[in-house]
Amino acid sequence: MSAVPEKLPLPLLQLFDSRAHEEVAETIDRSVHASMARYTHGLSPAALAGAYLDWASHLAFAPGK
């Protein structure tokens, strides 16, 4: 965890001491990854982009085939 800045008001210090924000961030992270996995059928978005660019470059150099 990052260092807590000095001289913060008490409510902000309590926020830094709690792990609630970490749990919320983890929940959002898992939700985003689950949604992306459903959309891409579990494949890496980078792999999908690479396959599309490979197909597009082949099409660009041989449009009549």
Backbone as a printed PyTorch tensor [residue, N CA C, xyz], in Angstrom:
tensor([[[  0.8420,  -1.1800,   0.0000],
         [  0.0000,   0.0000,   0.0000],
         [  0.8850,   1.2400,   0.0000]],

        [[  0.4240,   2.2940,  -0.6380],
         [  1.2210,   3.5120,  -0.7080],
         [  1.2580,   4.2060,   0.6450]],

        [[  2.2260,   5.0630,   0.8000],
         [  2.3830,   5.7880,   2.0530],
         [  1.2420,   6.7700,   2.2370]],

        [[  0.8110,   6.9320,   3.4620],
         [ -0.2670,   7.8610,   3.7800],
         [  0.3110,   9.2570,   3.9160]],

        [[ -0.2390,  10.2260,   3.1860],
         [  0.2540,  11.6030,   3.3280],
         [  0.0570,  12.1040,   4.7590]],

        [[  0.9840,  12.9200,   5.2100],
         [  0.8930,  13.4520,   6.5670],
         [ -0.0910,  14.6110,   6.6310]],

        [[ -0.5910,  14.8760,   7.8500],
         [ -1.4550,  16.0150,   8.1620],
         [ -2.7620,  16.0020,   7.3710]],

        [[ -3.4060,  14.8450,   7.2810],
         [ -4.7240,  14.7630,   6.6610],
         [ -5.7800,  14.8500,   7.7480]],

        [[ -6.9710,  15.3720,   7.4180],
         [ -8.0620,  15.3570,   8.3920],
         [ -8.4010,  13.9160,   8.7670]],

        [[ -8.9790,  13.7270,   9.9430],
         [ -9.2700,  12.3920,  10.4580],
         [-10.1050,  11.5340,   9.5030]],

        [[-11.1860,  12.0460,   8.8770],
         [-11.9520,  11.1840,   7.9620],
         [-11.1120,  10.6610,   6.7950]],

        [[-10.1970,  11.4770,   6.2900],
         [ -9.3480,  11.0200,   5.1980],
         [ -8.3280,   9.9920,   5.6830]],

        [[ -7.8350,  10.1620,   6.9030],
         [ -6.9250,   9.1590,   7.4490],
         [ -7.6320,   7.8210,   7.6040]],

        [[ -8.8890,   7.8620,   8.0390],
         [ -9.6510,   6.6220,   8.1710],
         [ -9.8580,   5.9730,   6.8080]],

        [[-10.0300,   6.7770,   5.7720],
         [-10.1820,   6.2350,   4.4260],
         [ -8.9110,   5.5210,   3.9990]],

        [[ -7.7480,   6.1150,   4.2990],
         [ -6.4950,   5.4740,   3.9430],
         [ -6.2850,   4.1940,   4.7430]],

        [[ -6.7620,   4.1690,   5.9790],
         [ -6.5760,   2.9920,   6.8150],
         [ -7.5110,   1.8510,   6.4220]],

        [[ -8.6570,   2.1610,   5.8470],
         [ -9.5960,   1.0990,   5.4960],
         [ -9.1790,   0.4470,   4.1900]],

        [[ -9.6010,  -0.7800,   4.0070],
         [ -9.3060,  -1.4980,   2.7670],
         [-10.5180,  -1.4860,   1.8500]],

        [[-11.5260,  -0.7000,   2.1850],
         [-12.7540,  -0.6820,   1.3950],
         [-12.4890,  -0.2370,  -0.0360]],

        [[-11.6660,   0.7800,  -0.2220],
         [-11.3990,   1.2600,  -1.5770],
         [-10.6710,   0.2090,  -2.4020]],

        [[ -9.8290,  -0.5960,  -1.7710],
         [ -9.1420,  -1.6690,  -2.4860],
         [-10.1280,  -2.7530,  -2.9130]],

        [[-11.0890,  -3.0590,  -2.0520],
         [-12.0940,  -4.0690,  -2.3800],
         [-12.9960,  -3.5930,  -3.5150]],

        [[-13.3480,  -2.3250,  -3.5110],
         [-14.1710,  -1.7670,  -4.5900],
         [-13.4020,  -1.8100,  -5.9030]],

        [[-12.1480,  -1.4370,  -5.8740],
         [-11.3190,  -1.4580,  -7.0800],
         [-11.1850,  -2.8810,  -7.6140]],

        [[-11.0170,  -3.8440,  -6.7230],
         [-10.8950,  -5.2410,  -7.1560],
         [-12.2020,  -5.7370,  -7.7610]],

        [[-13.3240,  -5.3500,  -7.1890],
         [-14.6260,  -5.7480,  -7.7250],
         [-14.8380,  -5.1610,  -9.1120]],

        [[-14.5020,  -3.9000,  -9.2810],
         [-14.6410,  -3.2620, -10.5970],
         [-13.7090,  -3.9250, -11.6050]],

        [[-12.4780,  -4.2120, -11.1970],
         [-11.5060,  -4.8520, -12.0730],
         [-11.9980,  -6.2190, -12.5360]],

        [[-12.5200,  -7.0150, -11.6060],
         [-13.0380,  -8.3350, -11.9710],
         [-14.2460,  -8.2220, -12.8930]],

        [[-15.1080,  -7.2580, -12.6420],
         [-16.2910,  -7.0780, -13.4840],
         [-15.9090,  -6.6950, -14.9090]],

        [[-14.9500,  -5.7930, -15.0390],
         [-14.4990,  -5.3650, -16.3700],
         [-13.8720,  -6.5390, -17.1160]],

        [[-13.0310,  -7.3140, -16.4190],
         [-12.3990,  -8.4620, -17.0710],
         [-13.4260,  -9.5250, -17.4570]],

        [[-14.4310,  -9.7470, -16.6220],
         [-15.4570, -10.7330, -16.9460],
         [-16.2750, -10.2800, -18.1500]],

        [[-16.6070,  -9.0040, -18.2130],
         [-17.3510,  -8.4790, -19.3560],
         [-16.5300,  -8.5850, -20.6320]],

        [[-15.2490,  -8.2750, -20.5490],
         [-14.3870,  -8.3580, -21.7220],
         [-14.2470,  -9.8100, -22.1840]],

        [[-14.1540, -10.7380, -21.2380],
         [-14.0310, -12.1560, -21.5910],
         [-15.3020, -12.6440, -22.2880]],

        [[-16.4770, -12.1890, -21.8280],
         [-17.7260, -12.5650, -22.4920],
         [-17.7760, -12.0060, -23.9060]],

        [[-17.3160, -10.7870, -24.0830],
         [-17.3500, -10.1270, -25.3910],
         [-16.3640, -10.7600, -26.3690]],

        [[-15.1880, -11.1440, -25.8830],
         [-14.1480, -11.6910, -26.7640],
         [-14.1060, -13.2130, -26.7420]],

        [[-15.0470, -13.8370, -26.0430],
         [-15.1040, -15.3000, -25.9110],
         [-13.8250, -15.8570, -25.2970]],

        [[-13.2370, -15.1210, -24.3750],
         [-12.0640, -15.5740, -23.6450],
         [-10.7400, -15.3500, -24.3540]],

        [[-10.7660, -14.7940, -25.5450],
         [ -9.5230, -14.5300, -26.2670],
         [ -8.9580, -13.1690, -25.8670]],

        [[ -7.6630, -13.0490, -25.9910],
         [ -6.9980, -11.7960, -25.6720],
         [ -7.3920, -10.7170, -26.6790]],

        [[ -7.7660,  -9.5190, -26.2340],
         [ -8.0600,  -8.4270, -27.1640],
         [ -6.8610,  -8.1060, -28.0640]],

        [[ -5.6530,  -8.2360, -27.5470],
         [ -4.4600,  -7.9870, -28.3600],
         [ -4.3410,  -9.0340, -29.4630]],

        [[ -4.6580, -10.2920, -29.1630],
         [ -4.6040, -11.3520, -30.1740],
         [ -5.6700, -11.1180, -31.2430]],

        [[ -6.8470, -10.6930, -30.8380],
         [ -7.9020, -10.4010, -31.8080],
         [ -7.5050,  -9.2380, -32.7170]],

        [[ -6.9290,  -8.2050, -32.1290],
         [ -6.4970,  -7.0550, -32.9340],
         [ -5.3920,  -7.4710, -33.9020]],

        [[ -4.4640,  -8.2980, -33.4440],
         [ -3.3920,  -8.7720, -34.3200],
         [ -3.9220,  -9.6050, -35.4720]],

        [[ -4.8830, -10.4780, -35.1960],
         [ -5.4740, -11.3040, -36.2560],
         [ -6.2110, -10.4310, -37.2650]],

        [[ -6.9510,  -9.4330, -36.7720],
         [ -7.6730,  -8.5370, -37.6800],
         [ -6.6900,  -7.7460, -38.5500]],

        [[ -5.6380,  -7.2080, -37.9640],
         [ -4.6630,  -6.4380, -38.7400],
         [ -3.9330,  -7.3170, -39.7480]],

        [[ -3.6630,  -8.5720, -39.3940],
         [ -3.0390,  -9.5020, -40.3290],
         [ -3.9610,  -9.7420, -41.5170]],

        [[ -5.2320, -10.0060, -41.2300],
         [ -6.2150, -10.2250, -42.3000],
         [ -6.3470,  -8.9720, -43.1720]],

        [[ -6.4160,  -7.7960, -42.5480],
         [ -6.5870,  -6.5530, -43.2930],
         [ -5.3810,  -6.2560, -44.1760]],

        [[ -4.1780,  -6.5560, -43.6980],
         [ -2.9930,  -6.3020, -44.5210],
         [ -2.9350,  -7.2550, -45.7120]],

        [[ -3.3190,  -8.4990, -45.5230],
         [ -3.3650,  -9.4420, -46.6460],
         [ -4.4050,  -8.9940, -47.6740]],

        [[ -5.5470,  -8.5350, -47.2010],
         [ -6.5970,  -8.0510, -48.1030],
         [ -6.1490,  -6.8090, -48.8550]],

        [[ -5.4160,  -5.9360, -48.2020],
         [ -4.9600,  -4.7040, -48.8400],
         [ -3.9750,  -4.9750, -49.9730]],

        [[ -3.1520,  -6.0140, -49.8450],
         [ -2.1540,  -6.3180, -50.8600],
         [ -2.6650,  -7.2810, -51.9400]],

        [[ -3.8250,  -7.8800, -51.7310],
         [ -4.3950,  -8.7960, -52.7300],
         [ -5.9190,  -8.6430, -52.7470]],

        [[ -6.4390,  -7.4900, -53.1640],
         [ -7.8820,  -7.2610, -53.0590],
         [ -8.7070,  -8.1100, -54.0270]],

        [[ -8.1230,  -8.6110, -55.0850],
         [ -8.8850,  -9.3830, -56.0630],
         [ -9.0410, -10.8520, -55.7100]],

        [[ -8.3800, -11.3150, -54.6860],
         [ -8.4400, -12.7440, -54.3630],
         [ -9.5510, -13.0600, -53.4080]]])
